[in-house]
Amino acid sequence: MNMNVTWSTTQKGEKAVLHNKYLYSLKRQKNNLIIKTNGETHNHDPKLAENVQTAFSRLKRRMLDDVDQPVTKVYEEEVKRFRRENGTAGPVPVFGAWKSTLYRIRKTLLPPTPVSLSSIIIPGDMCYNNSKKEFLFCNSPTPHKVIAFASEQALKLLSNNPHWNGDGTFRTSPALFTQSYYFHVWDEFSMKPIIFSCCEDKSEESYRQLLQSLFTHATKNNIVLNPSTILIDFEQEMVNAINDVFPHALLKGCHFHFAQNI
């Protein structure tokens, strides 16, 4: 009898063994006896091939070990590794088939989802980037809560670029927040978002809090922010906030947003 088995885990993370393409796990235990069987060896299709199951187990471990890497990136890296080891003909389930399991595993390491803006607590290690430098520069209280991030390198890019582009979006806004707001600048290659923020609302108070915190954060790092022009949409609240914090900046309206409202 072939008793070659491989230790693995189920989709819920429980211990299991892989034998002859079937995955076995312990459902319950009583007096070390088999109480009942169905009389058949199997009444379902085999599980994933052993090499695919091994890759899946490795992928699940990386969800816990490589917390800094996005779930999709880890999946792509493991698929490439699987192709190198097993050739391109090996059947690997698409990301959608494993998505819920992978995100559920990753979620076990993350703080619980806040139920209100006032309950948001940002852990200390999330206030700094991978270089251990301050990244969070604004975490204002409610009402008009704003959470914003920028690296020191981003501040320098902002300082060296006389033209800024600002834009808000609802699509990428986290739960509980009304919108995300970004500032972009050009480098020698392309336009890049370098200031990231989440705003409770679209009020002048929120925008002023964002801009004033940005200015203060830059000053603390001996970086001067003095834009010549700022391109934004036709939102009066942001216009007022910019005029208050950066009074010498020339405001320009975005033609795309202008055309949308004609």
Steps between C-alpha positions, in 0.01 A plus 500: 500500500626842410504701824679803361339799672576871513407729786283790390217723622136550408365831369408586861857441616435165671758222485452249220690236301512456123495139378438375145367843398244504785516736798416351840420694816370403843137597547450363853661244728337256742668213685753462218245298300346540154131526580356505148606485136300538183623173355680668212856615465395837357182650360655821361773611265860511620635818651764709330810332367763452768736759353217755480394421856860547615517836323171602661630410847814703434287789380291492818812506715625806313174680577618494862873544444506774234250745647655796319429347159154534338302177472492519120877548476571198723262292287673606176843421643391153612340427162827593327689274738256217432549543124878488539480180704222320312490648151236713338250217451424457870139597585503781756166641622446863410528762772123525539480137614739562790424866564264464798727252677813710454337821618347320799845378604655844458216656699596300811813717531330835450329720761120469519304717260388822676127552539527880519748772412554583866603139570782498244834432666807496276769265641840656554675291237251618237601863560840437339613374159741215430793736560369562854431863415181684587227434245177602675483878518132562572256315725246762602201427726136499397315691373681563171741212562796477264769231487790581267836350408814627327863391506793738535591426139147595395530832682824573316335421166216730596745774594701469179196500274330840451182343361272273703193304395229427757202270460249316716339167423221298655589166342810436711364651819528269804188406693367776728670772293331706228798528267871456445695808397838494326764744384706409192817646353715429197847351518727428202287200401134556579244651733490325837268516802712591802256633762229258611207591723158380614241766580186463708326758284560759228487799729729800498602409855623156389696640207655771715599239759664290228696788346604657829623164633693447177663842528588446868642153432722634222621789714592257778720319248658827381320475167341807343166461322419794274318383186462740209186335360254238624263325260175382664137443411242774547438440870462824690586345837844396376548837328441677831732266690785545251460877502530488877806270529679576171384854417766558234407194292314559173195274482409331173182307424515154347357492146383139544278592796387815321391298196314254724283778636410666171 
